[in-house]
Amino acid sequence: MGTDDHPGAVAALREIGFWLERSRADTHRVRAYRRAADAVESLSPAAFDDHRGRKSWAELGGIGPKTAAVIIEAEQGELPASLAKLRDAATPLATGGDQLRPALRGDLHVHSDWSDGGSPLAEMMITARDLGHEYCAITDHSPRLKVARGLSAERLREQLAVVRDLGRELEPFVILQGIEVDILSDGSLDQEKDLLAELDVVVASVHSELRSDSESMTHRMVAAIANPRVNVLGHCTGRLIEGERGTRPESVFDAEVVFEACRQFNTAVEINSRPERRDPPMRLLKLAYEMGCLFSIDTDAHAPGQLDFLSYGCERAEQAGIEPDRILNTWPVDRLRDWCRTS
C-alpha cells in the first residue's frame, strides 16, 4: 500500500481506512472513511464534477469535515495530509518473522461482507493483490453461524459465480473459492457435501459449545479433521486473549490426538494471525510442529487493513522453528490446489 503518490479521492479514503485498520484503530473512525469513499464512488460523473467545482463534499451524507478535507486535497492533485501522516507513521507490525514473511504467497482465511466482514469481496481481493499476494481465499462463514450471516448453499453458489467473474478481472492474481465451515457438535460439517467438493479450500472451525468437555471436543474435532474435504483446522482452541469482544479461555481437547489426526489425514493446523486470537498458543504450536503437522498462516481478516496481519503469524511460526515448506501458503497456487484436492 501507499505506492501512489497522488491517489484520487476514493483511493485516498480507502487507503486511510487500510492504515487505520492495520493499526487496530477504533472501528467508527475506519467506517467514517469507508462511508465517505462509498459516497464519492456512487456519484454520477456530473454530480462528481459539480461537487469538485464547488468543493461542496460535506453536503453529501456520510462525509464530514475531515473526510471532505481529504477529498479536496486529493482532487487538487495533492497527497492528503492525513494520509501522508499515516504512511509516515506505519511501522512493522511484528518484531520477528522477517525471514518467513516474504515466502508467503497468499492467505487462506479471509471474510467479506457476504458474511461478517466489513468490506466487499472485490475490495478484499484487490487489497490482497496490492499487498503482493499471488492468491487469496475467500472463506465466508457457513449457514449455522447466523450471527455472522453465514452463507446458505444457495448464497454460496451465488458467490461462486461472483468469484469466477472477479477472478477473470484480476488475473494473474488468483481468487481461491473457499469457506470457513462450522464443525457441528457431532463433528459433521455445516454445508452440503457436494458443494464443499466444488471449493478450492475448506477451513473447518469450532464456533459453538466451546466449553465442551475434553473427550467430546476431541471426538468432534477429529471427526472433522478426518473428513476428506477439510484442508485446514481453523483457530483450534477458540481462545480470545484481548480485544473488544473480551477474553475467552481455550477449549479443552487432547492435543496429541487432534494433531496426530491432522498429520494422518493431511489437514493443516492454522496459525491464526489475529492479535486477539494468536491461536494456537505457543506450547501447542510447538507440539503440532514436533508431531509433523503442516500449517497455514492466515489472517482471518474481516477488513482490508487486517490482511497485513500475516506478519504476526510469521513471527510466531519462526519462534516455533517451522520451515517454510511446512506452510501451505508458501506453495505455488497449483501445488496448493492439487494438495487441497487430494489431501
N, C-alpha and C positions, 0 to 999 in steps of 0.2 A: 504494500500500500504506500501511497504518498509519492509515486513516481511522476505524477502530473503536476507541474509547477503552477499551472493556471487552469484548474478544473472549472467546469461550468457550475452553475448554482446547484443543480441536483446532485452532481458528483461530489461537490464540496460538502453539502449537508450530509450525504450518506457516509462520506469518509470521516466526518466528525463523529457520527454515530459509531462507526467502527472503532475509532480510538477510545471513545468513552466506554464502549462495551469491553474492549480489551483490558481497560484499566479497572473494570468492575465498578463503574460509576453507577449512581442512582438510576434506576430504571426510568423514572419520569423524565430525567434530563435527556436520556437517549431517545425516548419516544418523541420528545419535542422536535428534535432534528429530523427524525424519520417522518413524522407527520408533515413537517414543512416540505420535505423532499417530495412526498406524495402529492401535496397540494400544488406545488410548482409543476410537477410532471403531468398532472391531469389537465393543465390549461391547454386550450387551443393555441395555435401559433399567434393568432390575432390578439387574444387575451394576454398572452405572454408578452408580446411587444408593447401592448398598452401599459401593463404594469411596469415593465422595464423603463419605458419612457417617462412615466410619472413617478417612478420609484415608490409605488404605492402597494408594495407587497404586504404590508401589515393590514391591509383591508381584507385580505383573504383569511378565511377560517383556518386555524391551525398554524398561523405564522405570527410570532410575536416580535418584539423589538430586536432580540438577539439574533433570531434566525433571519429576520429581514436584513439586518446588517451584513450577515454572511452572503445573502443573495446579491445585495447591491455591490459588494466588493467583488464577488466572483464575476458578475455580469459586466463589471468595468475592466475585466481582464487582470485583476489583481488576485494574489493569494490571500484569502480571508485571514485576518489577524488571528482569530480564534483557532483556525485550522493550523496555521503556522506554529502557534504556541503548542498545540497538541503534538504535532510532528516532532518539534524540538525536545519535548519532554519525554517522548517514548524511549523506554529502556528495555533491555531483555527481560522477559517475564521470569525466567528461572536462572539460577546461578550455575547450573550444570546442564548436561545434555547436549553440549555444543558439537560433540563428535557424531552423535546419533541423529540429531535433527535434520541435517542435510540429506541423510539417507532415506528419510520418509518421502514416499511418492504421493501419499493421499491419506484420506480419513474415511473410516468405515462406520461411523456412528454420528449422524447429523440429522437434525429435525428442522422442519419448516412450518409455515402457518397452515399447512394441511392438517397438522395435529396441534401440538402445544408450542411450536416455535413461534417466534415473533416476526419473522420476515418471510417474504415469498420464496418459493423454491428457486426461482431463477436468480434472485439476489444472493442466496446462499451459495449456489454453484458458481456464479460469476466471481464472487469474493474468493472462493476456494481456488479457482483458476488464477486469479490475480495474485494470490499468495504464493504461487508457484507449484501448486498441486498438479499432478498429471491426471488424477482421478479423485472422485469423491462419491461416497454412497449416500443416498437419501434414505433414511431409516425412520420414518414416522411410526407412531405407535399403532398397536393393533386394537381391535374394537372394544375389548373388555375394559380398557382403561378409559372410561368415559370422561373423567376429569381432564384428560389430555386430548379429548376429541379424537380418539383412536379411529383408524380407518377401517370401515366395513370392507368386505370383499368387493363390493361394487365401487366404493371410493378408491380402493387400492388399484382396481383395474383402470379407473379413470386416470389415476396418477401415472400408471404405466404408459399410457398414451401420451401424456404431457411430457414425461421424461424422454420418450423416444424423439419427440419433435424438438425439444430443447437440446437434447444431445447432438442432434444434427447441426444445430446452430452454433454450438460451442466447440465442435471438433477442431483440433485433435484432442482437446480435453474430453475425458470420459466420465459420464454420469453413470454410476452403478445403481441399479434399482434394488433397493433392499427394504428391510423392515426391522423395527425393534419389536419382536413378538413377545407377548407376555407368556411366562411359564405358569400355567394354571396349577391349582393345588395338587392335582394328580400327576403332574409332570407333562401333560399334553400341551400343545401349542395353540395359541388363540388366533388361528387363521386357517383357512381351508388348505388342506394338504396339497391339492393340485396347484393352487395359486402360489403357495410357497415355492413349489418346484420351478416356477417361472422366474424367480428372482435371482439376482446375481449374488447377493449376500444376505444372510439371516443372522441377526444378533438376537439372542434369547436372554431375557432378563426376568427376575422376580420383582414384582411391584406390589404384591399383596401378601397378607398374612406373614409379614416379615418376622414376627415374634414366634413363629412355629418352633417346636422342639427340634433338636438336632437330627434325630432319626427321620422325622417327617421331611425336613428341609433337604436332607442328604438324598433321600429317595426321589424327591421331587426334582432336584437339580440333575441327578444322574439320568433320570428318565429323559429329560430334555436334551442333555448332552449326547445321549445315545441316538437321538433322532437324526437320521442322515441329512436332514435339511438344515440343521443348526451348524453354523460356521464359527460363531463367536459367543462365548458366555459373557454377558454384559454385567458390569459393576457387581461382582459376585457377592459381596457382603451387604450391599444396600445401605451402607453407613452414610451419615452426614456429619461432618466434623465442624462446620461453620456455616455462615450464610443466613439469608433472610428467612429460609424455611426452618431454621433452628437446627438442633443436632439430633442424631438418631444413632443408637448403638448398632454394632454389627449383628447381622443374622448369625445364628449358630448352625454349623454343619460340620461334618467330618471332612476336613480339608484334604487329607490324604486320599480319601475315597473319591472325592469330587475331582481332584486334579489328576488322579490316575485314570478316571473316566475320560477326562479331556485328552490325555495323552493317547489312550487306547482308541478313542473314537475320532481323533484328529479334530478336536474342537479347540480353537484358540481361547486363551484367557485374556479378557480385555484389561488393559491398563487404562483406566478411565482418568482422563486428564482434568476433569472439572475440579477446581480448587476445593470445593466443598465436599467432594467425594474422595479423591485420591485413593481409589479402590482398585485392587486390593491393598490392604495395609502392607507395609514392607516385609513383615515376617512371612505373610502368605505369598507375596510376590516372589520372595527368595525360595520358598518351598516349591512353588509351581515351576520355577526355573530348575531347581535341583531335580525335580521329578521328570524333566524332559518335555514340558509343555511348550507349545507355540504361543505367541502373543499377538495382540493387535493394540497399538497405541491410538486411542480415539479421543476426540474432544467431547462427544456428546453435546455438541454445540446446539443452542437454541436461538442464536443470533449471530450475525456475520462476524462481529468482533471476537466472539468466542472461538472462531475457527483457528485462531493463533495460539490457543491453549495447548497445542501439541507439545510445546516446549516443557510444560510441567510434567507430562508423561515421559518425555525423553530423559529428563533429569532423574526420575525415579528408576527408569529402566537401566540407565548407566550405573546408578548406585547399586543395583542388583546384579550387575555384571552381565546383562543379557546381550548376546551378539546380534548384530543387525539381521542376519539371515533367519533368526528365530522369530522375527517380527513380520507379520504378513504384509503390512503396508510399506515395507521396504522393497517388495517384489514388483516387477513389471506387471502391468494390468493383465496381460494374457496368462502369465503364470498364476496370478491370483484367481482369475476366473476359472481356470482349469482346476485348481485346488478346491475352490468352493463347490464346484460341480461334483467332484469325486471324493471329497473328504468324508 
